[in-house]
Amino acid sequence: MTRSDDSAVPEYSQFLRLDDRGFVVVGAGMGMGRQSAHALAQLGARVVCVDIEQDRAEEVAAEVKGVPMVADVRREDAVAGVVAAARQELGSLDGIVDVVGMARWAPVTDMPTEDWDWSFDMCLRHAFNLCKHGGRALAESGGGSMVFVASVDGWLSAPFHAAYGAAKAGLMSLVRTAAVELRSSEVRVNAVAPGGTATPRILGDRDLEEVASGSLLTMGRTSDIASAVLFLSSDLSHHVSGVVLAVDGGDAALPTYRHDAPPVPPGQGIGQDVGQAGPAGPAGQAS
């Protein structure tokens, strides 16, 4: 009998390897960012760990044998500096991961304009800065990957989520547009959209197993998000671009979306970021 398929079978496990590739993780200090830095480093990547807090950047960089950098990535000049320094430090830039984000909950009719502007700074401006300067650098390096952390809130509606959801929806649109524009330069641009995730800020003093047991019926873990980041950063996804991948245990597929976020008074923050919640709260911290 004649075989119908004689095509070569690749060594799929090698597609996951990132040996000697240079990555920048923005918001590497803890949570999703720290886990992402570890995931990339375990597969062989050299990692620049960016955080607004020097101690956190240095701690995670020491854990993954990477390079610490401190920056407020809402500032375009800071992002341009990080990209230039990373290229010099790594020799080449092959990938960028951006997990920065934070939310303020408030009814849309009572939301201070200041909170609306703050939300777009914390969830979208840094991504634009990285697309602009990081995308250019990756194109000049011959290609690479960019992975952003969005949220299922960018697709779905929930009380008090007007600013956060709108900013994350904007991030998703930015990802798709950047993917189209950078495609000819072999730069892939994707995003992960977490559902409820047990970040350090969400956990507080509670035990991880209490909040996120690993079941699809409980909150996700930061390692779940990092696993998706790793997939989108590796050659396993080399033909994937312009995609927003939900990592939510299937919540978004339910007839009625389950949302556990409590109402929080205006001016108080909660979410991916673990920084200050004030109007000038920092960006560049970990998720």
C-alpha positions in Angstrom: 0.0 0.0 0.0 1.3 3.5 -0.9 1.7 5.8 2.0 -0.5 8.9 1.7 1.8 11.1 3.8 5.6 10.9 3.7 6.2 14.3 5.1 8.9 14.7 7.7 7.9 14.6 11.4 9.7 17.3 13.4 11.0 16.9 16.9 8.2 18.9 18.5 9.8 19.2 21.9 12.5 21.3 20.3 10.0 23.9 19.3 9.6 24.8 22.9 13.3 25.5 23.4 14.5 29.1 23.6 18.2 28.5 24.0 20.3 31.7 23.8 17.3 33.8 22.8 17.0 37.2 24.4 13.7 38.2 26.1 12.5 41.3 28.0 9.8 40.6 30.6 8.1 43.9 31.6 6.4 43.6 35.1 8.7 40.8 36.1 8.8 41.5 39.8 6.1 39.0 40.9 3.0 37.1 40.0 2.4 36.5 36.3 5.6 38.4 35.4 7.8 36.4 37.7 6.4 33.1 36.6 6.8 34.2 32.9 10.5 35.0 33.5 11.0 31.6 35.1 9.2 29.8 32.3 11.3 31.5 29.6 14.6 31.0 31.5 13.8 27.3 32.1 13.6 26.8 28.4 17.0 28.4 27.8 16.2 32.1 27.3 18.3 35.0 28.6 15.9 37.3 30.3 15.9 41.0 31.1 13.6 41.5 34.1 12.0 44.9 34.1 10.1 46.3 37.1 9.4 49.7 38.6 10.7 48.4 42.0 14.4 47.9 42.0 14.4 45.2 44.7 11.8 43.1 42.9 13.7 43.4 39.6 16.9 42.3 41.2 15.3 39.5 43.1 13.7 37.9 40.1 16.7 38.5 37.9 18.8 36.7 40.5 16.3 33.8 40.5 16.5 33.3 36.7 20.1 34.4 36.3 18.9 37.4 34.3 19.5 41.1 34.1 17.5 43.5 36.2 16.2 46.9 34.9 14.1 49.5 36.5 11.6 51.6 34.5 8.1 53.2 34.5 6.9 51.8 31.2 4.1 54.3 30.9 6.8 56.7 29.8 7.9 56.4 26.2 11.4 57.5 26.9 11.8 54.8 29.6 10.6 52.1 27.2 13.0 53.3 24.5 15.8 53.2 27.0 14.9 49.7 28.2 14.8 48.3 24.6 18.1 49.9 23.7 19.8 48.6 26.9 18.3 45.2 26.5 19.6 44.9 22.9 23.1 45.9 24.1 22.9 43.5 27.0 21.5 40.5 25.2 23.2 41.1 21.8 19.9 40.4 20.1 16.3 40.8 21.1 14.0 37.9 20.2 10.9 38.5 22.4 9.0 40.8 24.7 6.5 39.9 27.3 4.4 42.6 28.9 2.2 41.7 31.9 1.6 45.2 33.4 -1.9 46.1 34.3 -4.2 47.2 37.1 -7.8 48.1 37.7 -10.0 50.5 39.5 -13.6 49.5 39.9 -16.4 52.1 40.0 -19.9 52.5 38.5 -19.6 54.3 35.1 -21.9 57.1 36.3 -19.7 57.8 39.4 -16.2 57.1 37.9 -13.8 60.0 38.3 -12.3 61.0 35.0 -8.9 60.7 36.7 -9.6 57.0 37.2 -10.5 56.5 33.5 -7.3 58.2 32.4 -5.3 56.3 35.0 -6.7 52.9 33.8 -5.7 53.6 30.2 -2.2 54.5 31.3 -1.9 51.3 33.4 -3.4 48.9 30.9 -2.7 50.3 27.4 -0.1 53.1 27.1 2.8 50.9 28.0 1.7 48.4 25.4 1.7 51.1 22.8 5.2 52.2 23.9 6.4 48.6 23.6 4.8 48.0 20.2 6.4 51.1 18.9 9.9 50.7 20.2 10.0 46.9 20.8 8.3 46.1 17.6 10.8 48.1 15.7 13.7 46.4 17.5 12.4 43.0 16.8 11.9 43.8 13.2 15.5 45.0 12.9 16.6 41.7 14.6 14.9 39.7 11.9 11.7 38.8 13.7 10.5 37.6 17.1 7.4 37.6 19.3 5.5 40.0 21.5 3.1 38.7 24.1 0.8 41.0 26.1 -1.5 40.2 29.0 -5.0 41.4 28.3 -8.1 40.2 30.2 -11.4 38.5 29.4 -12.9 41.8 30.6 -11.9 43.1 27.1 -14.6 40.8 25.7 -17.2 40.6 28.4 -19.1 43.0 30.6 -19.3 43.1 34.4 -20.4 45.8 36.9 -17.8 48.4 37.7 -15.4 47.3 34.9 -16.0 50.2 32.4 -12.5 51.7 32.4 -10.6 48.4 32.9 -12.7 46.5 30.3 -12.4 49.3 27.7 -8.7 49.6 28.2 -8.2 45.8 27.8 -10.4 45.8 24.7 -8.1 48.5 23.4 -5.1 46.4 24.1 -6.7 43.5 22.2 -7.3 45.7 19.2 -3.7 47.1 19.4 -2.4 43.5 19.4 -4.3 42.6 16.3 -3.3 45.7 14.4 0.3 45.4 15.4 0.3 41.8 14.2 -0.9 42.9 10.8 1.6 45.7 10.5 4.6 43.7 11.7 3.8 40.5 9.9 6.0 41.3 6.9 8.9 41.7 9.4 8.3 38.2 10.9 7.2 39.7 14.2 4.4 37.9 15.9 2.1 39.8 18.3 -0.3 37.9 20.5 -2.0 38.3 23.9 -3.2 36.1 26.8 -6.6 37.0 28.3 -6.7 35.7 31.9 -10.0 35.2 33.7 -10.0 35.3 37.5 -6.4 34.5 38.5 -4.8 34.1 42.0 -2.2 36.8 41.8 -0.4 37.8 45.0 -2.7 40.8 45.4 -5.8 38.7 45.0 -4.4 36.0 47.3 -3.5 38.2 50.2 -3.0 36.0 53.2 -5.0 33.1 51.8 -3.4 29.8 50.7 -3.1 29.2 47.0 -4.8 25.8 47.2 -7.8 27.5 48.9 -8.3 29.9 46.0 -6.8 28.1 43.0 -6.7 24.3 43.5 -5.9 23.6 39.9 -9.4 22.7 39.0 -11.2 24.4 36.1 -13.9 25.4 38.5 -11.6 27.6 40.6 -9.5 30.6 39.9 -6.4 30.2 37.7 -2.8 30.3 38.9 -0.2 32.7 37.7 1.7 29.7 36.4 -1.3 29.0 34.1 -0.8 32.4 32.5 3.0 31.9 32.2 2.4 28.6 30.5 0.3 30.4 27.8 3.0 33.1 27.6 5.6 30.4 27.0 3.6 28.8 24.2 3.1 32.1 22.4 6.8 33.0 22.9 8.1 29.7 21.5 8.3 28.1 18.0 5.3 25.9 18.9 3.3 29.0 17.9 5.5 30.1 15.1 2.5 30.5 12.7 0.3 32.2 15.3 -0.1 35.9 15.3 -2.9 38.4 16.1 -4.5 36.0 18.5 -6.0 36.7 22.0 -5.9 33.4 23.9 -8.3 33.1 26.9 -6.9 31.3 29.9 -9.9 31.3 32.2 -10.9 27.7 32.8 -13.8 28.0 30.3 -15.6 30.8 32.2 -16.0 33.0 29.1 -17.8 30.1 27.4 -20.5 29.9 30.1 -24.0 31.1 29.3 -23.6 33.7 32.1 -20.0 34.8 32.8 -19.0 34.1 36.3 -17.3 37.1 37.8 -16.1 37.2 41.4 -14.6 40.6 41.6 -16.1 42.6 44.4 -17.2 46.2 44.1 -14.4 48.5 45.2 -14.9 52.2 46.0 -13.5 54.7 43.4 -9.8 55.4 44.0 -8.9 51.9 45.1 -7.1 49.5 42.8 -7.1 45.8 42.4 -6.1 43.4 39.7 -3.0 42.3 37.9 -0.7 44.9 39.3 0.5 44.9 42.9 1.7 48.5 43.1 0.2 51.6 44.6 -3.4 52.4 43.8 -3.1 56.1 43.8 -3.4 58.4 40.7 0.3 58.3 40.2 0.5 54.5 40.9 3.5 52.9 39.2 3.5 51.0 35.9 6.2 48.4 35.2 5.3 46.2 38.1 4.4 42.6 38.1 1.1 40.9 37.5 
